């Protein structure tokens, strides 16, 4: 369990460090992500981005536990 938590922490740190580059590439603004902008209100629901992150994270954990 501790090994998994360390890996999760390292992945979160890596994504945080790489986030400006990932945003420039288009990650976080994929088709299927919902963006609602009004005069004094902005709502962003990253459905596709969340699914993609979940799939990648599940694949990484599956490979580690294999």
Backbone as CSV, one residue per row, in Angstrom:
resi,resn,N_x,N_y,N_z,CA_x,CA_y,CA_z,C_x,C_y,C_z
1,UNK,0.831,-1.200,0.000,0.000,0.000,0.000,0.866,1.251,0.000
2,UNK,1.945,1.260,0.777,2.792,2.453,0.837,3.487,2.703,-0.504
3,UNK,3.852,1.618,-1.200,4.482,1.775,-2.514,3.517,2.448,-3.487
4,UNK,2.267,2.051,-3.456,1.257,2.639,-4.331,1.057,4.115,-4.016
5,UNK,1.011,4.459,-2.741,0.837,5.864,-2.367,2.024,6.725,-2.803
6,UNK,3.215,6.175,-2.712,4.403,6.910,-3.163,4.335,7.133,-4.667
7,UNK,3.943,6.119,-5.406,3.839,6.246,-6.869,2.759,7.251,-7.246
8,UNK,1.616,7.207,-6.569,0.543,8.167,-6.826,1.033,9.588,-6.555
9,UNK,1.752,9.765,-5.460,2.301,11.079,-5.141,3.274,11.571,-6.197
10,UNK,4.139,10.696,-6.672,5.097,11.077,-7.712,4.403,11.420,-9.029
11,UNK,3.347,10.694,-9.352,2.589,10.989,-10.570,1.921,12.357,-10.455
12,UNK,1.365,12.656,-9.296,0.722,13.961,-9.087,1.752,15.087,-9.197
13,UNK,2.923,14.891,-8.635,3.981,15.903,-8.731,4.416,16.082,-10.183
14,UNK,4.572,14.978,-10.907,4.980,15.053,-12.313,3.951,15.795,-13.158
15,UNK,2.678,15.505,-12.943,1.625,16.202,-13.694,1.625,17.682,-13.337
16,UNK,1.841,18.002,-12.075,1.890,19.405,-11.661,3.037,20.157,-12.313
17,UNK,4.174,19.507,-12.426,5.331,20.140,-13.047,5.122,20.286,-14.553
18,UNK,4.522,19.283,-15.168,4.332,19.294,-16.619,3.058,19.988,-17.073
19,UNK,2.227,20.473,-16.144,0.924,21.026,-16.513,1.000,22.184,-17.513
20,UNK,1.921,23.156,-17.372,1.969,24.228,-18.385,2.228,23.682,-19.794
21,UNK,3.082,22.707,-19.913,3.351,22.113,-21.222,2.147,21.326,-21.717
22,UNK,1.508,20.575,-20.830,0.326,19.806,-21.216,-0.820,20.716,-21.658
23,UNK,-0.969,21.863,-21.017,-2.016,22.809,-21.406,-1.736,23.388,-22.787
24,UNK,-0.474,23.634,-23.104,-0.122,24.154,-24.426,-0.397,23.135,-25.520
25,UNK,-0.213,21.870,-25.220,-0.461,20.807,-26.194,-1.953,20.623,-26.434
26,UNK,-2.786,20.985,-25.465,-4.230,20.860,-25.622,-4.860,19.966,-24.578
27,UNK,-4.064,19.410,-23.703,-4.593,18.552,-22.651,-5.363,19.419,-21.665
28,UNK,-6.583,19.064,-21.388,-7.426,19.874,-20.520,-8.481,20.631,-21.308
29,UNK,-8.375,20.646,-22.604,-9.373,21.275,-23.494,-9.732,20.315,-24.614
30,UNK,-9.981,19.077,-24.247,-10.292,18.053,-25.231,-11.759,18.120,-25.641
31,UNK,-12.099,17.582,-26.821,-13.511,17.495,-27.188,-14.250,16.638,-26.161
32,UNK,-15.364,17.080,-25.707,-16.111,16.381,-24.669,-15.997,17.049,-23.312
33,UNK,-15.018,17.932,-23.150,-14.924,18.742,-21.937,-15.925,19.884,-22.057
34,UNK,-16.665,20.128,-20.993,-17.726,21.135,-21.027,-17.207,22.437,-20.438
35,UNK,-17.377,23.520,-21.165,-16.974,24.847,-20.708,-18.154,25.785,-20.875
36,UNK,-18.622,26.336,-19.761,-19.727,27.289,-19.774,-19.195,28.613,-19.254
37,UNK,-19.247,29.628,-20.105,-18.771,30.956,-19.717,-19.924,31.947,-19.798
38,UNK,-20.162,32.617,-18.709,-21.154,33.688,-18.641,-20.439,34.960,-18.221
39,UNK,-21.183,36.013,-18.020,-20.586,37.299,-17.688,-19.746,37.244,-16.410
40,UNK,-20.301,36.713,-15.333,-19.587,36.659,-14.054,-19.383,35.231,-13.569
41,UNK,-19.398,34.281,-14.483,-19.388,32.885,-14.082,-18.692,32.040,-15.139
42,UNK,-17.818,31.168,-14.707,-17.178,30.205,-15.605,-17.219,28.842,-14.940
43,UNK,-17.681,27.850,-15.692,-17.742,26.484,-15.179,-17.071,25.561,-16.182
44,UNK,-16.130,24.761,-15.711,-15.385,23.844,-16.563,-15.533,22.438,-16.001
45,UNK,-16.050,21.510,-16.806,-16.238,20.119,-16.396,-15.420,19.243,-17.354
46,UNK,-14.258,18.777,-16.913,-13.358,18.020,-17.802,-13.711,16.536,-17.888
47,UNK,-14.795,16.204,-18.561,-15.255,14.813,-18.649,-14.257,13.955,-19.435
48,UNK,-13.916,14.359,-20.621,-13.003,13.580,-21.459,-11.605,13.528,-20.846
49,UNK,-11.143,14.637,-20.324,-9.830,14.657,-19.689,-9.799,13.722,-18.487
50,UNK,-10.852,13.718,-17.705,-10.932,12.822,-16.552,-10.923,11.358,-16.955
51,UNK,-11.649,11.032,-18.018,-11.655,9.652,-18.510,-10.271,9.231,-19.009
52,UNK,-9.616,10.124,-19.724,-8.283,9.825,-20.239,-7.282,9.627,-19.105
53,UNK,-7.316,10.487,-18.104,-6.425,10.359,-16.951,-6.717,9.060,-16.208
54,UNK,-7.979,8.711,-16.056,-8.356,7.485,-15.371,-7.842,6.255,-16.104
55,UNK,-7.970,6.239,-17.413,-7.493,5.104,-18.202,-5.980,4.965,-18.104
56,UNK,-5.268,6.070,-18.239,-3.802,6.037,-18.158,-3.358,5.602,-16.765
57,UNK,-3.980,6.149,-15.733,-3.621,5.815,-14.363,-3.907,4.335,-14.079
58,UNK,-5.034,3.825,-14.549,-5.365,2.411,-14.366,-4.364,1.521,-15.087
59,UNK,-3.955,1.912,-16.272,-2.975,1.145,-17.023,-1.628,1.117,-16.298
60,UNK,-1.210,2.255,-15.772,0.061,2.318,-15.034,0.006,1.429,-13.801
61,UNK,-1.075,1.503,-13.037,-1.195,0.658,-11.848,-1.265,-0.816,-12.215
62,UNK,-1.918,-1.151,-13.310,-1.997,-2.532,-13.752,-0.603,-3.045,-14.122
63,UNK,0.193,-2.224,-14.801,1.542,-2.634,-15.174,2.446,-2.780,-13.958
64,UNK,2.273,-1.925,-12.957,3.091,-2.003,-11.750,2.768,-3.266,-10.960
65,UNK,1.499,-3.605,-10.849,1.075,-4.762,-10.050,1.234,-6.096,-10.796
66,UNK,1.584,-6.034,-12.035,1.708,-7.242,-12.851,2.928,-8.025,-12.503
